[in-house]
Amino acid sequence: MENQSLDLKKLQESIFVKKEEGTEVNYFLYPEFEVHRNSLPSGVIQEWHAHTQVEEVIACTRGSFIVETIENQKLISTCVEQGDVVRVRNSVHRLRNDEENSAEFIVFRFLPDGEEKQEQIKRDKRTYTDEQVQLLLSNKE
């Protein structure tokens, strides 16, 4: 039975790219955002880059890595460890792995529209009792 409520994308359905510098990326593309699963091997340094419209939020899921940014003519290095989340905004940045093991992280890419949505996000949850769920399952109203 097909589940029309969920849009599950299996790893093997992603677009896999091994970049020249060594980063391995699985791209999951959606109409309004992207999710990238990345592996940054030991010793790899990504290229410097920036985004003019796209925002990236990076969640470290294994290991650690350094995010380097250029701000006010200075190089700033920030260590991101497992469990940390970093928003790189529109900075000129790159990622670097100085550790012995690979680092893994998820990148969420989206186009912000400048609207405050925190209250809407916070309140956008409807809970159901077991009785309500049973009604849904029995197709009765």
Residue pairs with C-beta under 8 A, 6 or more apart in sequence:
7 30
9 28
11 26
11 37
14 26
14 27
14 28
14 37
15 26
15 27
15 29
16 24
16 25
16 26
16 27
17 24
17 25
17 27
18 24
18 25
19 25
19 46
21 44
21 45
21 46
21 47
22 40
22 41
22 43
22 44
23 38
23 39
23 40
23 41
23 44
23 46
23 95
24 38
24 39
24 41
25 36
25 37
25 38
25 39
26 36
26 37
26 38
27 34
27 36
28 34
28 35
28 36
28 37
32 110
32 111
33 108
33 109
33 110
33 111
34 107
34 108
34 109
34 110
35 106
35 107
35 108
35 109
36 106
36 107
36 109
37 104
37 106
38 104
38 105
38 106
38 107
39 102
39 103
39 104
40 46
40 65
40 95
40 97
40 102
40 103
40 104
40 105
41 97
41 102
42 97
42 99
42 100
42 101
42 102
43 97
43 98
44 96
44 97
45 94
45 95
45 96
45 97
46 94
46 95
46 96
47 94
48 70
48 92
48 93
48 94
49 92
49 93
49 94
50 90
50 91
50 92
50 93
51 90
52 90
53 111
54 109
54 110
54 111
55 87
55 88
55 89
55 90
55 109
55 110
55 111
55 112
56 87
56 88
56 107
56 108
56 109
57 85
57 86
57 87
57 88
57 107
57 108
57 110
58 67
58 80
58 85
58 86
58 87
58 88
58 95
58 105
58 106
58 107
58 108
59 84
59 85
59 105
59 106
59 108
60 80
60 81
60 82
60 83
60 84
60 85
60 86
60 103
60 104
60 105
61 82
61 104
61 105
61 106
62 82
62 102
62 103
62 104
62 105
63 82
63 97
63 99
63 101
63 102
63 103
63 104
64 79
64 80
64 81
64 82
64 99
64 103
65 79
65 80
65 95
65 96
65 97
65 98
65 99
65 103
65 105
66 77
66 78
66 79
66 80
66 95
66 96
66 97
66 98
67 77
67 78
67 80
67 86
67 88
67 93
67 94
67 95
67 96
68 75
68 76
68 77
68 78
68 93
68 94
68 95
68 96
69 75
69 76
69 78
69 88
69 91
69 92
69 93
70 76
70 91
70 92
70 93
71 91
78 86
80 86
80 105
97 103
128 136
135 141
